[in-house]
Amino acid sequence: MRRVILQRSEFSYPGLKDIVSISDFKKQDLEWFLEKAEKIDKIPKKEKLNMLEGFTVALLFFEPSTRTKLSFETAAKNLGASTIGFDSAIGTSMQKGESLHDTIKTVERYADIIVMRNKLEGSARFAAEISKRPIINAGDGANQHPTQTLLDLYTIKKAFGKIDKLKIALMGDLRYGRTVHSLSLALRFFNVEQYYISPKTLEMPSYIKELVSEKNKVVELNSLEDVIDELDLIYCTRIQKERFADPMEYEKVKKSYTLTAELLTKGKESLKVMHPLPRVNELDYNIDRTKYALYFEQLQNGVPVRQAILLWASNVKKVLKMEEKERIQLQAIKNGTAIDHIEAGKALKLLEVLDIPEHISKGIAMNVESKKLGRKDLVFIDNFELSQKDFAKIGLVSKNATINIIKDHKVVKKIKAEIPSVAVGIIKCMNPNCITNHEKIETKFYIFKGENIKAKCHYCERFLNEEEIFWSIK
């Protein structure tokens, strides 16, 4: 057998600095990792690569894990790296009230690479923004699990020889299942058909459905039997008890689906079943001995894929650049600012959210007749300079508003309110499990403009509609 010789420098890839979300990947990024994993997979297991000798990998698991943690640990040791870390927050300073910020800033002094799992959605994004070391997301709440997706794609390609032109069903807990969230988003880069099979209460989040539907054919079903004869692959997931706030809701759906060997005989001869594990009652043990089972190979593939990820991370040269908060400074004017053409009924909300000190004199006129809008509100502010953040808030509260700078009772400048492309520290995330609701960090939302405005949280990746944005402005 010809010996495969690898160099650590081969794994230098400029496209990414952290692995946080599949949303950050392009198709060529995914294919690059799959190619590198295949190279590593060809090396005999007993042959130690030692390319990471002298490196330390931190495994910070705030939530339980078997396969992800052990495969990362195995991958690190196979490469000659040492590992540090913990299996839960118990026994760490977080029990004493330490923030995630301070934990990351501490660990980055001890480790070269940080692998983290945390129950808070957006926690990996937050860690990546403050860490001098590359962050690898091993699962952030119900949001994303990108390294699982890379090994899932590798397993699919290895089993079928391709990913394109497959019909793939994602079945089970699609609402809270971070593995299916990441996988579905990744599959949109390939020519596949996706079938979402779940109870009504556990459907795939709408923002994922919208993104995937732009690229793939998506079919939503409640029954696997309706489509099993067409499928190439069933990706089965457990109903995740730990994600339910109400135990009774879990009891209602916990036995929604049970995949059996008998049911699989109704499918194609080449049909395969994958599962990220652990399983509860959704995957019959009798399937383990059949030709359909692919899930043990799937977990085994975690090692070469995560070796490729660690080798990539060892080449990352990360430079943190803090965003400058630029503010528009308006020259102090005798009579101040008048905000005109505010949609009727929104002036009080605008005064509530603008950063105006209490001692500044303010006034409003509500439901005034307007040729342009029919009815409108106005806000008057004496001798005060609005910030860029205030301008952004005005645009989000009332997109038709006009800001008038007044001097000696004359309008000397008119500024049309604009909806910002990015809103920092303006919108509160409505996802109670978002990292921004647990750590002292500014929120950040990407605004999608159009007939119906939407905002996407930078951290947990949840979308808000126009009404939700209005009530979430702070």
C-alpha positions as CSV (number, residue, x, y, z in Angstrom):
1,M,0.0,0.0,0.0
2,R,1.4,3.4,-1.0
3,R,2.1,5.6,2.0
4,V,0.2,8.9,2.1
5,I,2.4,11.7,3.2
6,L,0.8,14.9,4.5
7,Q,2.2,18.2,5.6
8,R,0.4,20.5,8.1
9,S,0.8,23.4,5.6
10,E,-1.5,21.6,3.2
11,F,-4.4,22.3,5.6
12,S,-4.0,26.1,5.4
13,Y,-7.2,27.5,4.1
14,P,-7.9,31.3,4.0
15,G,-11.6,31.2,3.7
16,L,-12.5,30.8,7.4
17,K,-11.1,31.9,10.7
18,D,-13.5,30.0,12.9
19,I,-16.1,27.2,12.4
20,V,-19.3,28.6,13.9
21,S,-22.1,28.1,11.5
22,I,-22.8,26.3,8.3
23,S,-24.3,29.7,7.2
24,D,-20.7,30.9,7.0
25,F,-19.7,28.3,4.4
26,K,-19.7,28.3,0.7
27,K,-19.8,25.1,-1.4
28,Q,-16.1,25.2,-2.1
29,D,-15.4,25.4,1.7
30,L,-17.4,22.3,2.3
31,E,-15.7,20.4,-0.6
32,W,-12.3,21.5,0.7
33,F,-12.9,19.9,4.1
34,L,-14.3,16.7,2.5
35,E,-11.3,16.3,0.3
36,K,-8.9,16.7,3.2
37,A,-10.9,14.3,5.4
38,E,-10.7,11.7,2.6
39,K,-6.9,12.1,2.4
40,I,-6.6,11.5,6.2
41,D,-9.0,8.6,6.1
42,K,-6.7,6.7,3.7
43,I,-3.9,6.7,6.3
44,P,-3.7,3.5,8.5
45,K,-5.3,4.0,11.9
46,K,-2.1,2.9,13.7
47,E,0.0,5.4,12.0
48,K,0.3,8.5,14.2
49,L,0.6,11.7,12.2
50,N,2.1,13.9,15.0
51,M,1.6,17.0,12.9
52,L,0.1,18.8,16.0
53,E,2.9,17.9,18.4
54,G,3.3,20.8,20.9
55,F,-0.3,22.1,20.2
56,T,-3.0,22.1,23.0
57,V,-6.6,21.7,22.1
58,A,-9.2,22.9,24.7
59,L,-12.4,20.9,24.8
60,L,-15.0,23.1,26.6
61,F,-18.2,21.1,26.9
62,F,-20.8,22.9,28.9
63,E,-23.4,20.3,27.7
64,P,-23.1,16.5,27.7
65,S,-21.4,14.8,24.8
66,T,-20.1,11.3,24.0
67,R,-19.3,11.1,20.2
68,T,-18.4,14.7,19.6
69,K,-16.1,15.1,22.6
70,L,-14.5,11.6,22.2
71,S,-13.9,12.0,18.4
72,F,-12.3,15.4,18.9
73,E,-10.2,14.0,21.7
74,T,-9.2,11.0,19.5
75,A,-8.5,13.3,16.5
76,A,-6.3,15.6,18.6
77,K,-4.3,12.6,20.1
78,N,-3.9,11.0,16.7
79,L,-2.3,14.2,15.5
80,G,0.0,14.4,18.6
81,A,-1.8,17.3,20.3
82,S,-2.5,17.4,24.1
83,T,-6.0,18.2,25.3
84,I,-7.4,20.1,28.3
85,G,-11.0,21.0,29.2
86,F,-14.1,19.8,31.0
87,D,-17.4,17.9,30.5
88,S,-19.7,20.4,32.2
89,A,-19.7,23.8,33.9
90,I,-19.8,21.9,37.3
91,G,-16.5,22.4,39.0
92,T,-15.6,25.4,36.9
93,S,-15.7,29.1,37.9
94,M,-18.9,29.5,35.9
95,Q,-20.6,28.0,39.0
96,K,-19.3,31.0,40.9
97,G,-20.9,33.4,38.3
98,E,-18.0,33.8,35.8
99,S,-19.1,34.9,32.4
100,L,-18.5,33.0,29.2
101,H,-16.4,36.0,28.1
102,D,-13.9,35.6,31.0
103,T,-13.8,31.8,30.5
104,I,-12.8,32.2,26.9
105,K,-10.3,34.9,27.6
106,T,-8.7,32.6,30.2
107,V,-8.7,29.4,28.1
108,E,-7.1,31.2,25.1
109,R,-4.0,31.7,27.2
110,Y,-3.7,28.0,27.7
111,A,-4.7,26.5,24.4
112,D,-4.0,26.9,20.6
113,I,-7.5,25.7,19.5
114,I,-10.8,25.9,21.3
115,V,-13.6,23.4,20.7
116,M,-16.8,24.5,22.5
117,R,-20.3,23.2,23.2
118,N,-22.8,25.4,25.0
119,K,-26.5,25.4,25.6
120,L,-26.9,29.1,24.6
121,E,-27.6,29.8,21.0
122,G,-25.1,32.2,19.5
123,S,-22.5,31.4,22.2
124,A,-20.0,30.1,19.5
125,R,-20.3,33.3,17.5
126,F,-19.7,35.4,20.6
127,A,-16.7,33.3,21.6
128,A,-15.3,33.6,18.0
129,E,-15.5,37.4,18.2
130,I,-13.6,37.8,21.4
131,S,-11.1,34.9,21.1
132,K,-7.6,35.2,19.8
133,R,-7.7,31.5,19.1
134,P,-9.8,29.7,16.4
135,I,-13.2,28.6,17.8
136,I,-14.8,25.4,16.7
137,N,-18.5,25.1,17.4
138,A,-19.4,21.7,18.8
139,G,-23.0,22.7,19.2
140,D,-24.7,25.9,20.5
141,G,-28.1,25.0,21.9
142,A,-30.7,24.3,19.2
143,N,-28.9,26.4,16.7
144,Q,-25.9,24.8,14.8
145,H,-23.6,21.8,14.8
146,P,-21.3,22.5,11.8
147,T,-18.7,19.8,12.5
148,Q,-21.4,17.1,12.7
149,T,-22.6,18.4,9.3
150,L,-19.1,18.0,7.8
151,L,-18.9,14.4,8.9
152,D,-22.5,13.8,7.7
153,L,-21.7,15.1,4.3
154,Y,-18.5,13.0,4.2
155,T,-20.5,9.9,5.2
156,I,-23.1,10.5,2.5
157,K,-20.4,11.1,-0.2
158,K,-18.5,8.0,1.0
159,A,-21.6,5.8,1.0
160,F,-23.2,7.0,-2.3
161,G,-20.1,8.2,-4.2
162,K,-21.9,11.6,-4.6
163,I,-24.2,14.0,-2.8
164,D,-26.0,15.5,-5.9
165,K,-29.3,14.0,-7.2
166,L,-30.2,12.2,-3.9
167,K,-33.5,12.3,-2.1
168,I,-32.9,12.9,1.6
169,A,-35.5,12.8,4.4
170,L,-34.8,14.6,7.7
171,M,-37.0,13.0,10.3
172,G,-37.9,13.7,13.9
173,D,-37.2,16.8,16.0
174,L,-36.6,19.3,13.3
175,R,-37.5,22.3,15.5
176,Y,-34.8,21.9,18.1
177,G,-32.4,19.5,16.3
178,R,-29.2,21.5,15.6
179,T,-27.8,18.6,13.5
180,V,-30.7,18.8,11.0
181,H,-30.6,22.6,11.0
182,S,-26.9,22.6,9.9
183,L,-27.3,19.6,7.5
184,S,-30.3,21.1,5.7
185,L,-28.5,24.4,5.2
186,A,-25.4,22.6,3.9
187,L,-27.4,20.4,1.5
188,R,-28.8,23.5,-0.3
189,F,-25.4,23.8,-1.9
190,F,-26.0,20.5,-3.7
191,N,-28.6,19.3,-6.2
192,V,-30.8,17.3,-3.8
193,E,-34.4,17.0,-2.8
194,Q,-35.1,17.4,0.9
195,Y,-38.1,15.9,2.8
196,Y,-39.0,17.3,6.2
197,I,-40.8,14.7,8.3
198,S,-41.9,15.7,11.8
199,P,-44.9,16.3,14.1
200,K,-46.6,19.7,13.4
201,T,-45.1,21.1,16.7
202,L,-41.6,20.1,15.7
203,E,-41.4,21.4,12.2
204,M,-38.2,22.9,10.7
205,P,-37.9,26.6,11.6
206,S,-39.3,28.8,8.9
207,Y,-36.1,30.8,8.4
208,I,-34.3,27.5,7.4
209,K,-37.2,26.4,5.2
210,E,-37.1,29.8,3.3
211,L,-33.3,29.6,2.8
212,V,-33.3,26.0,1.6
213,S,-36.4,26.4,-0.6
214,E,-34.5,28.9,-2.7
215,K,-32.1,26.2,-3.8
216,N,-33.7,22.7,-3.2
217,K,-37.0,21.1,-3.7
218,V,-38.5,20.9,-0.1
219,V,-41.5,18.7,0.8
220,E,-43.0,18.7,4.3
221,L,-44.8,15.5,5.5
222,N,-46.1,14.0,8.7
223,S,-45.6,10.4,7.6
224,L,-42.5,8.6,6.3
225,E,-44.5,5.8,4.7
226,D,-45.9,8.4,2.1
227,V,-42.5,8.8,0.6
228,I,-40.2,5.9,1.7
229,D,-40.1,4.2,-1.7
230,E,-38.6,7.3,-3.3
231,L,-35.8,8.0,-0.7
232,D,-32.1,7.4,-0.9
233,L,-31.4,8.4,2.7
234,I,-33.3,8.8,5.9
235,Y,-31.6,11.1,8.5
236,C,-33.3,10.2,11.8
237,T,-33.1,12.3,15.0
238,R,-34.4,11.8,18.5
239,I,-37.0,14.0,20.1
240,Q,-34.8,16.2,22.4
241,K,-36.4,16.2,25.9
242,E,-33.8,18.7,27.2
243,R,-35.0,21.4,24.8
244,F,-38.6,21.4,26.0
245,A,-39.6,24.1,28.5
246,D,-42.9,22.2,29.2
247,P,-42.4,18.4,30.1
248,M,-46.0,17.7,29.0
249,E,-45.3,18.9,25.5
250,Y,-42.4,16.4,25.3
251,E,-44.7,13.6,26.5
252,K,-47.1,14.4,23.7
253,V,-44.5,13.9,20.9
254,K,-41.8,11.6,22.3
255,K,-43.1,8.5,20.5
256,S,-44.1,10.2,17.3
257,Y,-41.9,8.1,15.1
258,T,-40.2,4.7,15.4
259,L,-38.1,3.5,12.5
260,T,-38.2,-0.3,12.1
261,A,-36.4,-2.8,9.9
262,E,-39.8,-3.9,8.6
263,L,-40.7,-0.4,7.5
264,L,-37.3,0.0,5.7
265,T,-38.1,-3.0,3.5
266,K,-40.7,-0.9,1.7
267,G,-37.9,1.4,0.5
268,K,-35.2,1.0,-2.2
269,E,-32.6,-1.7,-1.9
270,S,-29.9,1.0,-1.6
271,L,-31.8,2.9,1.1
272,K,-29.5,4.0,4.0
273,V,-30.3,5.3,7.5
274,M,-28.1,7.9,9.4
275,H,-28.6,9.1,12.9
276,P,-26.3,11.6,14.9
277,L,-27.0,9.6,18.1
278,P,-27.8,9.2,20.9
279,R,-31.1,7.4,20.2
280,V,-34.1,6.8,22.5
281,N,-37.0,5.0,20.9
282,E,-37.0,6.4,17.4
283,L,-34.5,3.9,15.9
284,D,-35.1,0.2,16.4
285,Y,-32.0,-1.8,17.4
286,N,-32.8,-4.5,14.9
287,I,-31.8,-2.1,12.1
288,D,-28.2,-2.2,13.4
289,R,-27.6,-5.6,11.7
290,T,-29.2,-4.7,8.4
291,K,-27.7,-3.2,5.2
292,Y,-29.6,0.0,5.9
293,A,-27.6,1.1,8.9
294,L,-25.0,3.7,8.2
295,Y,-24.9,5.5,11.6
296,F,-22.0,3.6,13.1
297,E,-19.8,4.3,10.1
298,Q,-21.1,7.9,10.4
299,L,-19.8,8.3,14.0
300,Q,-16.5,6.6,12.9
301,N,-16.1,9.2,10.2
302,G,-16.0,11.8,12.9
303,V,-12.4,11.2,13.6
304,P,-10.8,11.9,10.1
305,V,-13.2,14.8,9.6
306,R,-12.3,16.4,12.9
307,Q,-8.6,15.7,12.3
308,A,-8.9,17.8,9.1
309,I,-10.7,20.5,11.1
310,L,-8.0,20.6,13.8
311,L,-5.2,20.7,11.2
312,W,-7.0,23.6,9.5
313,A,-7.4,25.4,12.8
314,S,-3.6,25.0,13.5
315,N,-2.9,27.1,10.5
316,V,-5.3,29.9,11.3
317,K,-3.7,33.3,12.0
318,K,-6.4,35.2,13.7
319,V,-6.4,39.0,14.1
320,L,-9.2,40.5,16.0
321,K,-10.5,43.8,14.7
322,M,-12.9,45.6,17.0
323,E,-15.6,47.5,15.1
324,E,-15.4,51.2,15.6
325,K,-18.6,52.8,16.6
326,E,-18.8,55.8,14.3
327,R,-21.2,58.4,15.2
328,I,-22.6,61.3,13.2
329,Q,-22.1,64.4,15.2
330,L,-24.5,67.2,14.3
331,Q,-23.5,70.7,15.1
332,A,-25.5,72.0,18.1
333,I,-28.5,74.0,16.8
334,K,-30.4,76.6,18.7
335,N,-33.8,75.0,18.4
336,G,-32.6,71.4,17.8
337,T,-34.2,68.7,15.7
338,A,-37.7,68.0,14.4
339,I,-38.5,64.5,13.2
340,D,-41.3,64.7,10.7
341,H,-43.4,62.1,8.7
342,I,-43.4,59.6,11.5
343,E,-46.2,57.0,10.9
344,A,-49.2,57.9,13.0
345,G,-49.1,56.3,16.5
346,K,-45.3,55.7,16.5
347,A,-44.0,58.9,18.1
348,L,-44.2,57.6,21.7
349,K,-42.2,54.5,20.8
350,L,-39.6,56.6,19.1
351,L,-39.2,58.8,22.1
352,E,-38.9,55.7,24.3
353,V,-36.0,54.3,22.3
354,L,-34.0,57.4,21.3
355,D,-31.0,57.9,23.6
356,I,-32.0,61.4,24.8
357,P,-31.1,62.5,28.4
358,E,-34.0,63.3,30.7
359,H,-33.0,67.0,31.1
360,I,-33.4,67.6,27.3
361,S,-36.8,69.2,26.4
362,K,-38.9,67.1,24.1
363,G,-42.3,67.4,22.5
364,I,-44.6,65.5,20.2
365,A,-47.6,66.1,17.9
366,M,-49.7,63.0,17.2
367,N,-52.1,62.1,14.4
368,V,-51.5,65.3,12.5
369,E,-53.0,65.6,9.0
370,S,-50.4,64.9,6.3
371,K,-50.6,65.1,2.5
372,K,-47.9,62.4,2.2
373,L,-49.1,59.9,4.7
374,G,-52.7,60.9,5.5
375,R,-51.9,61.1,9.2
376,K,-48.6,61.5,10.9
377,D,-46.7,62.1,14.1
378,L,-43.9,64.6,14.9
379,V,-41.2,64.7,17.5
380,F,-39.3,67.9,18.6
381,I,-36.0,67.8,20.5
382,D,-34.3,71.0,21.8
383,N,-30.6,71.5,21.5
384,F,-29.6,67.8,21.1
385,E,-27.4,66.0,18.6
386,L,-28.7,62.6,17.4
387,S,-26.3,59.7,17.1
388,Q,-25.9,57.3,14.3
389,K,-27.6,54.7,16.4
390,D,-30.6,57.1,16.9
391,F,-30.8,57.6,13.1
392,A,-30.9,53.8,12.7
393,K,-33.6,53.5,15.3
394,I,-35.7,56.2,13.5
395,G,-35.4,54.3,10.3
396,L,-36.5,51.0,11.9
397,V,-39.4,52.6,13.8
398,S,-40.7,54.6,10.9
399,K,-38.9,54.2,7.5
400,N,-40.6,57.3,6.0
401,A,-39.4,59.7,8.6
402,T,-37.5,62.9,7.9
403,I,-35.0,64.4,10.3
404,N,-34.9,68.2,10.1
405,I,-32.1,70.2,11.7
406,I,-33.5,73.6,12.8
407,K,-31.6,76.8,13.4
408,D,-33.3,80.1,14.3
409,H,-36.6,78.5,13.4
410,K,-35.4,77.6,9.9
411,V,-34.7,74.1,8.5
412,V,-31.0,74.1,7.5
413,K,-30.7,70.4,6.8
414,K,-33.0,67.6,5.9
415,I,-32.0,63.9,6.4
416,K,-34.1,61.0,5.1
417,A,-34.3,58.2,7.7
418,E,-32.8,55.0,6.4
419,I,-33.1,51.4,7.5
420,P,-29.6,50.2,8.5
421,S,-28.1,47.2,6.9
422,V,-26.7,46.2,10.3
423,A,-28.2,47.1,13.6
424,V,-25.8,46.9,16.6
425,G,-27.1,47.3,20.1
426,I,-30.5,48.4,18.8
427,I,-32.7,45.3,18.7
428,K,-33.2,42.8,21.6
429,C,-33.3,39.2,20.4
430,M,-36.6,37.5,21.1
431,N,-35.0,34.1,21.4
432,P,-34.7,33.6,25.2
433,N,-31.9,31.1,24.7
434,C,-29.8,33.5,22.6
435,I,-26.3,34.3,24.1
436,T,-27.2,38.0,24.0
437,N,-29.8,37.5,26.7
438,H,-27.3,35.8,29.0
439,E,-24.0,37.6,28.4
440,K,-23.2,41.4,28.6
441,I,-22.7,41.8,24.8
442,E,-24.3,44.1,22.3
443,T,-26.9,42.5,20.0
444,K,-26.2,42.6,16.3
445,F,-28.8,42.1,13.6
446,Y,-28.6,42.0,9.8
447,I,-31.5,43.8,8.2
448,F,-33.1,42.4,5.0
449,K,-34.9,45.3,3.3
450,G,-37.8,45.0,1.0
451,E,-41.6,45.0,1.1
452,N,-41.5,43.0,4.3
453,I,-38.4,43.9,6.4
454,K,-36.7,41.0,8.3
455,A,-33.8,41.0,10.8
456,K,-31.4,38.1,11.4
457,C,-29.6,37.8,14.8
458,H,-25.8,37.6,14.2
459,Y,-25.4,35.2,17.1
460,C,-28.4,32.7,17.2
461,E,-29.4,33.3,13.5
462,R,-33.1,33.6,14.3
463,F,-35.2,35.9,12.2
464,L,-37.6,38.6,13.3
465,N,-40.4,40.0,11.2
466,E,-41.3,43.7,10.9
467,E,-43.7,43.8,13.8
468,E,-41.2,41.8,16.0
469,I,-38.5,44.3,15.1
470,F,-40.6,47.2,16.1
471,W,-41.4,45.9,19.6
472,S,-37.8,44.7,20.1
473,I,-36.1,48.0,19.5
474,K,-34.5,49.1,22.7
